[in-house]
Amino acid sequence: MTTTTPPEQTPFDLPEIRIHIGSFLDHNDRINCILINKAWRDTMTSLLWEKVTLVDADDILQTPLQKISVPLDILQKNAGLVKTLIIQSELIDDYFDITFPILQTVSFWPKRSMPYPKEPNAEAFDGLTNLIKRNPTISQLKLGMSKGRHPAPDKLWVAVATAPNLQLLEAPRMRIRHSTMPLFWKATENLKALIVNFETALRFSFTADGTSGPFLFPRLRRLSLEVSQAAHISEDDQIRLMSMCPQLETLDWFPGREFSPDKFLECCRAETWPNLEGLTLARMDHYTDSDIKAILESMRKVTILGVSRSGFGPRSFDALRPHFFAGIIELDLSYCSAVTSPMIVEVLASCKKMRKFAAGCVSAKDLVASPPWICGSLRELWIYFDMSDGDAPMDPNVTTATQEADLAAAKERTQRQICERIAGLEMLQSFSFSDPTREIPIPSLDLRLGKGLELLSTLRELKGIHFHGTKQWMRTEDVQWMLDHWDHLHWMGGVMDIGDHNQNAAL
């Protein structure tokens, strides 16, 4: 009697291992993995169909999306694998009649540049309404319609209001009729996340039965409220909407115009949002340092803070330091004129969990003298390096040539020391040392080969770099080095030395 020895098992025979590997692969790599064997084919096929984008074939020829509009019969065959559906095209009705058993996210007409259609037509809205009704598993609905002639029809909001599992509604450019407002509030009252930008004049208090409205949002955890200047929505109405969300964990508020901070401060002091962990406020030029301090003192759980263009200064920083440094994850202090260089280096040396940091100008001298940076998990860094403060007065007892050589050597050492600090941020994905507000650039970080750029080969996750408003002129060989060492790099902003037009065009 002969026995056969079962083939030796490897970790790759486990589907969860293949799925984990596939989560790090792009579309083309997943296609290549299909060719390995049947097990890999089954795993990668399911991953390939998790996210489907539907675009017009004509659009493909004019845009870099490099996707095709999926044929109807193939989409029907694989509908059971689709979790995310992105609709960027005027589809025939049959597409909207498909049932997707595990569909979770629908992105409808996301914001795009031409030559895409400017806005969906009435038939597209009808199709979306039918799609929502046929697929009760939808939990996220992202409506990216552009501002145009066609407000979403009432029947769409009826479908949204009756979607049993909907948790997130994203409507960044909303046009809603006044008569539709009751349906809209009904559609949003049970959400966990609402992201909305009102483009037209609305009255939050308008309801069909004459009651005060809007509805209470007992489940809402995230609210991103942006109001166009043309919408003419009062501060009272905006504050009222936000105060109707007592369980908020994240609040982003972008009012259409400047308002006095008094009413918002009243809400903060009254602990209207006791669970708030993320706060982003825009158009805050009129918020003083004391105002920001009062907000921070009333919100001790905040780990994400965005107060760009505000009066954030020493008082706010003193309130931030003892309670937030240990847990702060994101901090946006960009365009805050009272934020100093010592504040910036203290954040880099103190906030271990920081993933995103944006601020103003930091001096090279302060950076070099600062303690080691501990923010090793930083993904985004937006600060401006001022290298000009290394200039020293000339010594009459030493020749000019000698002093200039010593000064150049000192600046190069400073350059390399700063690059060594940056090289330690191995998780960095977005890096900007731009200051577009400066009419006359000052000497800033000089990312060139031989001056410290070669030290940054550790930034393997880097996707984008900006150096506007500096005296940086990126040479072709520097850009080539970046492309060779930063595999994920796909955008760069700044001035290039375009001596060789052909080579730069090839890059």
Salt bridges, closest charged atoms under 4 A:
ASP42 OD2 - LYS38 NZ 2.99
ASP42 OD1 - ARG41 NE 3.70
GLU50 OE2 - LYS83 NZ 3.56
GLU119 OE2 - HIS150 NE2 3.68
ASP126 OD1 - LYS155 NZ 2.80
GLU189 OE2 - LYS186 NZ 2.80
GLU199 OE1 - LYS147 NZ 3.89
GLU199 OE2 - ARG173 NH1 3.77
ASP236 OD1 - LYS263 NZ 2.25
GLU249 OE2 - ARG221 NE 3.87
ASP252 OD2 - ARG222 NH2 3.92
GLU258 OE1 - HIS286 ND1 3.92
GLU297 OE2 - LYS293 NZ 3.95
ASP318 OD1 - ARG321 NH1 3.04
GLU330 OE2 - ARG355 NH2 3.93
GLU346 OE2 - ARG321 NE 2.65
ASP391 OD1 - LYS411 NZ 3.01
ASP435 OD2 - ARG438 NE 2.75
ASP446 OD1 - ARG448 NE 2.60
ASP446 OD2 - LYS451 NZ 3.21
GLU454 OE2 - ARG416 NH1 2.94
GLU477 OE2 - ARG475 NE 3.65
ASP478 OD2 - ARG475 NE 2.92
